[in-house]
Amino acid sequence: MSTRYPFTAVVGMDDLRLALLLNAVSPAVGGVLVRGEKGTAKSTAVRALAELLPAVPVVAGCRFSCDPASPDLGCPDGPHGTEPGVQRPARMVELPVGASEDRLVGSLDIEKALSEGVKAFEPGLLAAAHRGILYVDEVNLLSDHLIDHLLDAAAMGSSYVEREGVSVRHAARFLLVGTMNPEEGELRPQLLDRFGLTVEVAASRDPQQRVEVVRRRLAFEDDPAAFADRWAADEAALRERIVTARALLPQVTLGDAVLLQIAATCAAFEVDGMRADIVMARTATALAAWAGRTEVTSEDVRQAALLALPHRRRRSPFDAPGLDEDKLDETLEEFKGQDQEPDEDPEPDGPGDGGPGGGPDGGPGGGVPPQSDGPAAEHSPAPEEASPPAPSSPSPSPEPAPQGAGSGERAAVAAAEPFRTKVLSVPGLGEGAAGRRSRARTEHGRTTGSVRPRGSLTKLHLAATVQAAAPYQKARGRTGPGLVVRRDDLRQATREGREGNLVLFAVDASGSMAARQRMSAVKGAVLSLLLDAYQRRDKVGLITFRGRAAEVALPPTSSVDAAAARLEKLPTGGRTPLSAGLLKAHDVLRVERLRDPSRRPLLVVVTDGRATGGGADPVALAARAARLHAADGTASVVVDCESGPVRLGLARELARELGGTAVTLDELRADSIAGLVRDVQGNRKTTARRAA
């Protein structure tokens, strides 16, 4: 077994270490979501937590980790007797992003169930994580159908596997810990709310602290066992403190004044639902127990709010997470209970009073995580807060023009208010990643037929299986009411659902688009399409063209908020190199087809159709570039931004060359009365009829 990096050897990252330790003290807090840039030791800290958790008593031989003191009455390995259990270390189970549904929830042998009536069940990761930690690295990249199973298990504390009337249920209560890089996309709101706490981490900018990080990491890689031995005493002390805090937790009381502060804080920040109130109460209680106190204070409530509320305030993927601490302090002060002394001495007289040195072992109390005095302490600088500053909204001030942008550049303007858009989809039937935009063959959805299974059977088509087995019952010697089923009779159900696509935006930022109200409306439309792409689980990319060239403002990514930030700062001006924009889009899509051939693209060109740059005959060059996309079969939509009483119809001509469809800004709105929902396929049929 490989040696894990010690938890107490992690430098800095106070908020992250505190959030993890609070969940170790009280698993009812609900887990931790760790957000941060790559290379910030998110996974290292989470994996190190497992070594600190107390051992778990389990029923001997039970694959579902039943507690011998109160075994699960419905356990598939039960019923269990009254014999004493055995101790085993708490597990940390890792869920890979590409895991199958059967690997997560377990698999049921359908052939045995149908032919022998036996529930032969192989437990999955949810069963292995029961009474332990379920860790998902890059949780924001997890498939929707796996997220649905996680949500169900987190809500009910159990997992169900059902296949054609045969079902198995087992307990699945676990501590959910996830890490993610926000640059790669955001989480669904339902899953985001299931994480009790969230922490933002960033690499320290202090050179001395960075030196200490490198020094410890190199020492660990040179000799992991020796490095772990040097920190063994600190690990043991922290493990003992967790056990002490767990024992103290039932004695901690939440006064009415503190509960009023919690409710007032959640109301003041307008969080949805009541889960935030409950999580804050549990977190504040755990903070008090961690500090060695039996009473929750206002400072515990404040720290709990900073950990439990930021991710619950987001209304859209474009909202920056964070909490206004001045508003938080004002709310806590306004609802401070009369039974609390506002002027009480913050410095306690000894351990157990919740201030510095207030922990059970003389370490930090309240919201301060332990900073080890271990073997490398002589080189360790004082810890600093690991939380990054709250991101500010993009500045509307213009950026320097790129080379060749041309004269007449105008400052970036703010986007108009986004709106709900019509559904734009890719024609045909795809086989891409699960999503919500275009039709596709998927593991989930409505059943459309059956095939012989390739490999293990996952979705049984019962009627087709019975139909295949029925003619051979006499030859197989059937005598009773049961059906004799063999492997060759089994049929896999084929299903149709929805997939996510690659939505590539090519935005005209030339002088002809530069009227302030017009460009504001254009940005609002693109922002609306980005929001739609987020909801439909698409990847997005952004290309802009103006002056003499086009550039990839954002390579294809799952982070729509990154695309929105680039769009917000986009200046305008210069000529219209429409052909360059289309050629750049063609290059990006060619590379993406090699990287992910199953994800079908949708090209959205936002322009008025004018072509005034890029060569001697810019209009002909733009038409040739458009025909390249048509030859590749790329589904496309042109958002016609032309305005005024006299319209040239150039955008619609461009759409014909692309083999796609054109919509105006007004027609793009879902509540528009200009027409029905637009689908790319409709214009394709029209183009085919004209060609014929």
Solvent accessible surface area in square Angstrom, and as a share of the most:
residue,aa,sasa,rsa
1,M,214,0.96
2,S,97,0.63
3,T,55,0.32
4,R,70,0.26
5,Y,23,0.09
6,P,8,0.05
7,F,1,0.01
8,T,15,0.09
9,A,0,0.00
10,V,10,0.06
11,V,15,0.09
12,G,2,0.02
13,M,16,0.07
14,D,15,0.08
15,D,26,0.13
16,L,0,0.00
17,R,6,0.02
18,L,0,0.00
19,A,0,0.00
20,L,0,0.00
21,L,0,0.00
22,L,0,0.00
23,N,0,0.00
24,A,1,0.00
25,V,3,0.02
26,S,7,0.05
27,P,75,0.47
28,A,53,0.41
29,V,1,0.00
30,G,27,0.26
31,G,0,0.00
32,V,0,0.00
33,L,0,0.00
34,V,0,0.00
35,R,11,0.04
36,G,4,0.04
37,E,64,0.29
38,K,153,0.65
39,G,81,0.78
40,T,11,0.06
41,A,45,0.35
42,K,22,0.09
43,S,25,0.16
44,T,36,0.21
45,A,0,0.00
46,V,0,0.00
47,R,76,0.28
48,A,1,0.01
49,L,0,0.00
50,A,9,0.07
51,E,76,0.34
52,L,0,0.00
53,L,20,0.10
54,P,30,0.19
55,A,57,0.44
56,V,15,0.09
57,P,47,0.30
58,V,10,0.06
59,V,13,0.07
60,A,61,0.47
61,G,78,0.75
62,C,17,0.10
63,R,110,0.40
64,F,3,0.01
65,S,2,0.01
66,C,4,0.02
67,D,39,0.20
68,P,35,0.22
69,A,93,0.72
70,S,80,0.52
71,P,40,0.25
72,D,31,0.16
73,L,175,0.87
74,G,44,0.42
75,C,9,0.05
76,P,50,0.32
77,D,45,0.24
78,G,25,0.24
79,P,135,0.85
80,H,40,0.18
81,G,44,0.42
82,T,142,0.83
83,E,97,0.43
84,P,118,0.74
85,G,29,0.28
86,V,74,0.43
87,Q,124,0.55
88,R,37,0.14
89,P,107,0.67
90,A,13,0.10
91,R,94,0.34
92,M,24,0.11
93,V,17,0.10
94,E,70,0.31
95,L,4,0.02
96,P,76,0.48
97,V,48,0.27
98,G,76,0.73
99,A,15,0.11
100,S,63,0.41
101,E,26,0.12
102,D,30,0.16
103,R,129,0.47
104,L,0,0.00
105,V,4,0.02
106,G,1,0.01
107,S,38,0.25
108,L,7,0.04
109,D,56,0.29
110,I,7,0.03
111,E,50,0.22
112,K,87,0.37
113,A,13,0.10
114,L,55,0.27
115,S,47,0.30
116,E,114,0.51
117,G,64,0.61
118,V,70,0.40
119,K,129,0.55
120,A,32,0.25
121,F,14,0.06
122,E,113,0.51
123,P,25,0.16
124,G,4,0.04
125,L,11,0.05
126,L,1,0.01
127,A,0,0.00
128,A,28,0.22
129,A,0,0.00
130,H,6,0.02
131,R,64,0.23
132,G,9,0.08
133,I,0,0.00
134,L,0,0.00
135,Y,1,0.00
136,V,0,0.00
137,D,47,0.25
138,E,53,0.24
139,V,1,0.00
140,N,8,0.04
141,L,73,0.36
142,L,6,0.03
143,S,42,0.27
144,D,21,0.11
145,H,39,0.17
146,L,1,0.01
147,I,0,0.00
148,D,63,0.33
149,H,41,0.18
150,L,1,0.00
151,L,24,0.12
152,D,75,0.39
153,A,1,0.01
154,A,42,0.33
155,A,56,0.43
156,M,114,0.51
157,G,13,0.12
158,S,7,0.04
159,S,6,0.04
160,Y,100,0.38
161,V,5,0.03
162,E,119,0.53
163,R,16,0.06
164,E,74,0.33
165,G,82,0.79
166,V,30,0.17
167,S,45,0.29
168,V,10,0.06
169,R,77,0.28
170,H,0,0.00
171,A,4,0.03
172,A,1,0.01
173,R,142,0.52
174,F,34,0.14
175,L,10,0.05
176,L,8,0.04
177,V,0,0.00
178,G,0,0.00
179,T,0,0.00
180,M,1,0.00
181,N,10,0.05
182,P,29,0.18
183,E,105,0.47
184,E,62,0.28
185,G,3,0.02
186,E,13,0.06
187,L,4,0.02
188,R,19,0.07
189,P,85,0.54
190,Q,98,0.44
191,L,1,0.00
192,L,17,0.08
193,D,36,0.18
194,R,62,0.22
195,F,0,0.00
196,G,1,0.01
197,L,0,0.00
198,T,8,0.05
199,V,4,0.02
200,E,46,0.21
201,V,3,0.02
202,A,22,0.17
203,A,35,0.27
204,S,25,0.16
205,R,172,0.63
206,D,42,0.22
207,P,92,0.58
208,Q,119,0.53
209,Q,5,0.02
210,R,113,0.41
211,V,71,0.41
212,E,0,0.00
213,V,71,0.41
214,V,83,0.48
215,R,102,0.37
216,R,6,0.02
217,R,92,0.33
218,L,100,0.50
219,A,33,0.25
220,F,18,0.07
221,E,99,0.44
222,D,123,0.64
223,D,70,0.36
224,P,52,0.33
225,A,58,0.45
226,A,43,0.34
227,F,4,0.02
228,A,26,0.20
229,D,104,0.54
230,R,114,0.42
231,W,0,0.00
232,A,52,0.40
233,A,80,0.62
234,D,31,0.16
235,E,16,0.07
236,A,50,0.39
237,A,52,0.40
238,L,8,0.04
239,R,81,0.29
240,E,105,0.47
241,R,4,0.01
242,I,0,0.00
243,V,64,0.37
244,T,51,0.29
245,A,0,0.00
246,R,84,0.31
247,A,69,0.53
248,L,31,0.15
249,L,39,0.19
250,P,112,0.70
251,Q,112,0.50
252,V,17,0.10
253,T,83,0.48
254,L,55,0.27
255,G,32,0.30
256,D,119,0.62
257,A,15,0.12
258,V,4,0.02
259,L,77,0.38
260,L,93,0.46
261,Q,1,0.00
262,I,3,0.02
263,A,47,0.36
264,A,12,0.09
265,T,0,0.00
266,C,5,0.03
267,A,74,0.57
268,A,31,0.24
269,F,7,0.03
270,E,124,0.56
271,V,19,0.11
272,D,99,0.51
273,G,60,0.57
274,M,132,0.59
275,R,84,0.31
276,A,0,0.00
277,D,22,0.11
278,I,88,0.45
279,V,7,0.04
280,M,0,0.00
281,A,16,0.12
282,R,111,0.40
283,T,0,0.00
284,A,0,0.00
285,T,21,0.12
286,A,0,0.00
287,L,0,0.00
288,A,0,0.00
289,A,0,0.00
290,W,0,0.00
291,A,0,0.00
292,G,18,0.18
293,R,32,0.12
294,T,64,0.37
295,E,109,0.49
296,V,2,0.01
297,T,42,0.25
298,S,22,0.14
299,E,102,0.46
300,D,1,0.01
301,V,0,0.00
302,R,54,0.20
303,Q,25,0.11
304,A,0,0.00
305,A,0,0.00
306,L,43,0.21
307,L,5,0.03
308,A,0,0.00
309,L,0,0.00
310,P,16,0.10
311,H,6,0.02
312,R,17,0.06
313,R,83,0.30
314,R,37,0.13
315,R,128,0.47
316,S,33,0.21
317,P,6,0.04
318,F,54,0.22
319,D,54,0.28
320,A,54,0.42
321,P,20,0.12
322,G,21,0.20
323,L,26,0.13
324,D,78,0.40
325,E,81,0.36
326,D,103,0.53
327,K,80,0.34
328,L,0,0.00
329,D,58,0.30
330,E,119,0.53
331,T,11,0.06
332,L,12,0.06
333,E,114,0.51
334,E,131,0.59
335,F,68,0.28
336,K,57,0.24
337,G,14,0.13
338,Q,180,0.80
339,D,111,0.57
340,Q,36,0.16
341,E,114,0.51
342,P,89,0.56
343,D,132,0.68
344,E,112,0.50
345,D,102,0.53
346,P,109,0.69
347,E,103,0.46
348,P,35,0.22
349,D,152,0.79
350,G,26,0.25
351,P,96,0.60
352,G,23,0.23
353,D,79,0.41
354,G,15,0.14
355,G,10,0.10
356,P,103,0.65
357,G,26,0.25
358,G,0,0.00
359,G,0,0.00
360,P,53,0.33
361,D,84,0.43
362,G,39,0.37
363,G,19,0.18
364,P,32,0.20
365,G,4,0.04
366,G,6,0.05
367,G,24,0.23
368,V,82,0.47
369,P,6,0.03
370,P,23,0.14
371,Q,51,0.23
372,S,21,0.13
373,D,129,0.67
374,G,10,0.10
375,P,44,0.28
376,A,4,0.03
377,A,33,0.26
378,E,129,0.58
379,H,94,0.42
380,S,26,0.17
381,P,30,0.19
382,A,84,0.65
383,P,52,0.33
384,E,67,0.30
385,E,118,0.53
386,A,12,0.09
387,S,49,0.32
388,P,46,0.29
389,P,122,0.76
390,A,75,0.58
391,P,79,0.50
392,S,103,0.67
393,S,94,0.61
394,P,52,0.33
395,S,57,0.37
396,P,83,0.52
397,S,64,0.42
398,P,70,0.44
399,E,81,0.36
400,P,126,0.79
401,A,51,0.40
402,P,59,0.37
403,Q,182,0.81
404,G,21,0.20
405,A,5,0.04
406,G,45,0.43
407,S,101,0.65
408,G,58,0.56
409,E,54,0.24
410,R,118,0.43
411,A,40,0.31
412,A,4,0.03
413,V,14,0.08
414,A,60,0.47
415,A,25,0.19
416,A,40,0.31
417,E,143,0.64
418,P,48,0.30
419,F,37,0.15
420,R,181,0.66
421,T,8,0.04
422,K,9,0.04
423,V,50,0.29
424,L,4,0.02
425,S,9,0.06
426,V,13,0.08
427,P,22,0.14
428,G,37,0.35
429,L,61,0.30
430,G,5,0.05
431,E,110,0.49
432,G,12,0.12
433,A,49,0.38
434,A,44,0.34
435,G,11,0.11
436,R,98,0.36
437,R,8,0.03
438,S,0,0.00
439,R,100,0.37
440,A,0,0.00
441,R,127,0.46
442,T,29,0.17
443,E,92,0.41
444,H,63,0.28
445,G,41,0.39
446,R,154,0.56
447,T,65,0.38
448,T,73,0.42
449,G,25,0.24
450,S,44,0.28
451,V,75,0.43
452,R,146,0.53
453,P,28,0.18
454,R,237,0.87
455,G,57,0.54
456,S,86,0.55
457,L,18,0.09
458,T,35,0.20
459,K,24,0.10
460,L,4,0.02
461,H,44,0.20
462,L,71,0.35
463,A,70,0.54
464,A,18,0.14
465,T,1,0.00
466,V,62,0.36
467,Q,137,0.61
468,A,21,0.16
469,A,0,0.00
470,A,51,0.40
471,P,98,0.62
472,Y,115,0.44
473,Q,14,0.06
474,K,190,0.80
475,A,94,0.73
476,R,44,0.16
477,G,50,0.48
478,R,101,0.37
479,T,138,0.80
480,G,39,0.37
481,P,135,0.85
482,G,48,0.46
483,L,50,0.25
484,V,50,0.28
485,V,10,0.06
486,R,131,0.48
487,R,107,0.39
488,D,103,0.53
489,D,6,0.03
490,L,1,0.01
491,R,39,0.14
492,Q,26,0.11
493,A,7,0.06
494,T,42,0.24
495,R,57,0.21
496,E,22,0.10
497,G,16,0.16
498,R,113,0.41
499,E,0,0.00
500,G,0,0.00
501,N,0,0.00
502,L,6,0.03
503,V,5,0.03
504,L,1,0.00
505,F,1,0.01
506,A,0,0.00
507,V,0,0.00
508,D,0,0.00
509,A,0,0.00
510,S,0,0.00
511,G,33,0.31
512,S,37,0.24
513,M,0,0.00
514,A,5,0.04
515,A,51,0.39
516,R,137,0.50
517,Q,162,0.72
518,R,43,0.16
519,M,2,0.01
520,S,25,0.16
521,A,42,0.32
522,V,0,0.00
523,K,0,0.00
524,G,1,0.01
525,A,1,0.01
526,V,0,0.00
527,L,25,0.12
528,S,1,0.01
529,L,10,0.05
530,L,3,0.01
531,L,38,0.19
532,D,12,0.06
533,A,0,0.00
534,Y,29,0.11
535,Q,94,0.42
536,R,53,0.19
537,R,44,0.16
538,D,7,0.03
539,K,43,0.18
540,V,0,0.00
541,G,0,0.00
542,L,3,0.02
543,I,0,0.00
544,T,5,0.03
545,F,1,0.00
546,R,19,0.07
547,G,3,0.03
548,R,185,0.68
549,A,57,0.44
550,A,15,0.12
551,E,86,0.39
552,V,56,0.32
553,A,22,0.17
554,L,11,0.06
555,P,80,0.50
556,P,23,0.14
557,T,24,0.14
558,S,41,0.26
559,S,2,0.01
560,V,3,0.02
561,D,35,0.18
562,A,25,0.19
563,A,1,0.00
564,A,11,0.09
565,A,33,0.26
566,R,107,0.39
567,L,1,0.01
568,E,36,0.16
569,K,65,0.28
570,L,14,0.07
571,P,8,0.05
572,T,5,0.03
573,G,1,0.01
574,G,21,0.20
575,R,152,0.56
576,T,2,0.01
577,P,0,0.00
578,L,3,0.02
579,S,7,0.04
580,A,27,0.21
581,G,0,0.00
582,L,0,0.00
583,L,82,0.41
584,K,67,0.28
585,A,0,0.00
586,H,33,0.15
587,D,65,0.33
588,V,18,0.10
589,L,2,0.01
590,R,120,0.44
591,V,52,0.30
592,E,13,0.06
593,R,75,0.27
594,L,142,0.70
595,R,172,0.63
596,D,43,0.23
597,P,109,0.69
598,S,51,0.33
599,R,39,0.14
600,R,46,0.17
601,P,16,0.10
602,L,1,0.01
603,L,0,0.00
604,V,1,0.01
605,V,0,0.00
606,V,1,0.00
607,T,0,0.00
608,D,0,0.00
609,G,9,0.08
610,R,78,0.29
611,A,12,0.09
612,T,62,0.36
613,G,7,0.07
614,G,48,0.46
615,G,46,0.44
616,A,115,0.89
617,D,79,0.41
618,P,25,0.16
619,V,99,0.57
620,A,44,0.34
621,L,58,0.29
622,A,4,0.03
623,A,20,0.15
624,R,152,0.56
625,A,3,0.03
626,A,0,0.00
627,R,116,0.42
628,L,76,0.38
629,H,0,0.00
630,A,42,0.33
631,A,90,0.69
632,D,68,0.35
633,G,45,0.43
634,T,3,0.02
635,A,2,0.02
636,S,0,0.00
637,V,0,0.00
638,V,1,0.00
639,V,1,0.00
640,D,9,0.04
641,C,2,0.01
642,E,9,0.04
643,S,64,0.41
644,G,38,0.36
645,P,144,0.90
646,V,118,0.68
647,R,134,0.49
648,L,107,0.53
649,G,28,0.27
650,L,62,0.31
651,A,0,0.00
652,R,85,0.31
653,E,76,0.34
654,L,10,0.05
655,A,3,0.02
656,R,107,0.39
657,E,45,0.20
658,L,1,0.00
659,G,11,0.11
660,G,0,0.00
661,T,8,0.05
662,A,6,0.05
663,V,1,0.00
664,T,24,0.14
665,L,38,0.19
666,D,101,0.52
667,E,25,0.11
668,L,1,0.00
669,R,96,0.35
670,A,29,0.22
671,D,108,0.56
672,S,25,0.16
673,I,178,0.90
674,A,58,0.45
675,G,34,0.32
676,L,159,0.79
677,V,97,0.56
678,R,68,0.25
679,D,61,0.32
680,V,0,0.00
681,Q,74,0.33
682,G,42,0.40
683,N,40,0.20
684,R,71,0.26
685,K,113,0.48
686,T,39,0.23
687,T,45,0.26
688,A,61,0.47
689,R,162,0.59
690,R,161,0.59
691,A,92,0.71
692,A,122,0.94
